[in-house]
């Protein structure tokens, strides 16, 4: 059953022009960033910020994809059909979210690999990809809490994209001021990547950060899961499921 649902979901994604573009967009951005960094078009702190930002793009874009997919189902009365079928509506919603989340993990992994962040082990790349992809349910449920159609969904998606600016702001602070930006879901993945970039200086004692790589990952996972639970509850309340 789940294999059939996965195949159906993938066909739905590539059938819609907007979601098909979203599917490829993180890889295009990652490729352009790799070209710019390795050609020396951007360097120093600018290159570091771009590399860090690339790790966050996939989670947000794929969250928008999941949000628009749910909006399509609502417009097409799929939810009404699911409610009279043997499949639970909430199970169906979470399957769609988890399917897109898996795509976001893969895209995030490929983007980091394309950009080529020095000194990042495979397990660290995977950890950051998993954490960044937790933006998927947050963005998807936010879009479907405030939007009733694709136009409203696009506006909500753009508004939620403002949160991606917070991790960039947090990049410039290694002291307690970084916690001013920690409310953004992507902050923790960004800081984990920054730790990898600064690890030689941290280990040499020239730079200090508030947490190490796995502390940023662990606390980020916990924080994002709490946010997912809160946003999901709000989504259910707004849609009366």
N, C-alpha and C positions, 0 to 999 in steps of 0.2 A: 504493500500500500504506500509506504513512504517513498519507495523508488518511483512509483507512478506520480506521486505528488511532486517530487523533486523535478522530474522530467517536465511535468506540466508547468511548474513554476519557472523553470529556466526558459521554456518556450514563451511564456508570458512576458518575461523580461526582454528577450531579444525581439519580440514582436513589436513592442512599443518603441518608437524612435528615441524618445527622451531617455528611457531607462537603458536602452542599448548604448547610447552615447555615454551615460553615466558608468556603464560597465567598463568601457575602455578608457575613460577620462583619467583615472589615477595613473594608469600605465603610461599614457601620453605625457602627463605632467612629470612623472618620474624619469622618463627618457629625456625630456627637455632639460630637467634639472641636472641630470648626469652630464649631458653635453655641455651645459653652461659651466659647471664646476670643473670638469676635466679639461675644458678649453681655456680655463682661466678667465672667462668672462666675468665671473663673480668669484671672490676669494675672501679669506679671512673670516670675520664674523658674519658677513653676508652669506657666505657659503654654508656656514654652520647653521644659520637660521633657516636657510632654504632646505637643507638636509633634514632638519628637525621638523619643519612644517610639512614636508612630504610624508612623514610618518603618520601625520594626523589627518591628511586629506581623505584617505581611503575610508576610514571609519565614518566620517561625516557624509561623504558622497553616497556611500552604500546605505547609510541610514535614511537619506533622502529617497533613495531607490525603493527601500522597503516601505517608506511612508506613502509614496505615490502608488505602489502596488496595492496597499491596503485601501487607498482612496478609490482606485479602479474597481476593486471588489465591492466597495460600498455603492458606487455608481451603478454597477451592473447587477446589483441585488444578489451578489454571491453569498453574502452573510445570511440573508433570509433563506437561501437554499440550503446552506450548511446547517442551519438551526433545525431543519426537519430531516436531516440525514443522520446516519449512525455516528458520524464524526463530530466530536465536540467542537464548537465554534472557537473556544479558547485554545484548544489543541491546534486547530487549523491556523490561527493567528500566530501562535508561537512557532509553528513549523515554518511559516513564511519568514518570520524574523530570524530564526536560527539558520535557515538556508542562506539568507543574504549575509548574515554574520559570518558564515563560513567563507563566502566569496570575499568578504572584506578582509578576513585574516590572510587569505591567499594573496589578495591585491597588495595589502600592506607589506607582506613578506617580500613580494617581487619589487615593490617600490624601494624598500630599504636596500635590497640587493642591487638594483639598478643605480641608485645614487651612490652606493659604495661607501658607507660610513666606516672609516678605518677602525680596526681593533674590535669590531663587534662580532662576537661568536654566534654561531647558528642558534643556540638556545636563547641568547639575548635578543636576536632578531625575532624569533618566534614569540618570546614573552612580550615584546613591545607590540607586535602585530595583534596578539590576542587582546592586549589591554586597549589598544586604539580601536579595535573592532567593537568594543563594548559601547561605543557611541551609536551603533546601529539601532538597538532598541530604544535608546533615549530619544534620538532624533525622530524615529518612525512614530513613536507614541505621542511625542509633542506635536508633530505635524497633524496627526489624526485626532488630537484633542482640540485643536483650534481651527482646523480647516474642514470645510464641508465639500470642497471641490478642488480641482487641480490648480486653479488660479490662486485661491486662498492658500493652498498647500505650498505653492512656489514662494509666496510672500513669507509664510511661516518658516520655510527652509532657509531663505535668505536672512531672516532675523536670527535664527539659531546659529547661522554661520558666523555671526559676530563673536560668538564664544571662542572661535579659533584664534582670535586676536589676543586673547588672554595668555595662552602659553608663550606667544612671542614676547609679550611684555615681561613675563616671568623669566625669560631667558637672560635678561639683563641684570637679574638680582640673584645672588647666591646666599644672601643672609635671610633674616626673618621676613623681609619684605616680599619674598617670593610667595608667602602664604596668602597675600592679598589676591593672587591670581589662581589660587588652588580650588576655587569653586567651580572652575571650568572642568568638565569631564576629561578633556584632553591634556590638562596640565601635567598629570602624573606621567603619562607616556613621554611627553616632551622633556621632562626633567630626567627621566631615565636615559633618554638618548643623550642629553647634555652631559650626564655623568660619564657615559662612555667616551665622549669627545674629550672631556677634561681629565679622564682617569690617570694618564701619566703625570699630570701636574698635581692631582690629588694625592697620588701615591708618593710623590716626591716631597709633599708637604708645602707646596707653593700656593695651592688653592684648597679651600675647604667648602664642602656642601653640607646641607642640613641632613641629608639621608644618602645612603648608598644605592646602587642600582636596584637591588632586589627589594629594598625597603620602599622605594618609589613604586615598583611594580606591585608589591603586595598591598600596600595601603591604597594604591590606585584601583586595584581590583575590588577591594572592599568598598571604597567610596562609590565607584561606578555601579556596583551591584545594589547598593542602597538607593542610589538615584534611579536605577531601573525599576526597582520595586515601587518607589514613590510615584514615578511618572506613569507606570502601568496602572496603578490604582486610580490615578487622576484620569487616565484614558478610559478606564471602565466606567467611572462615574459620569464622564462627559457623554459617553455613548450608551449608557444604561444597558450594558451587557449583563 
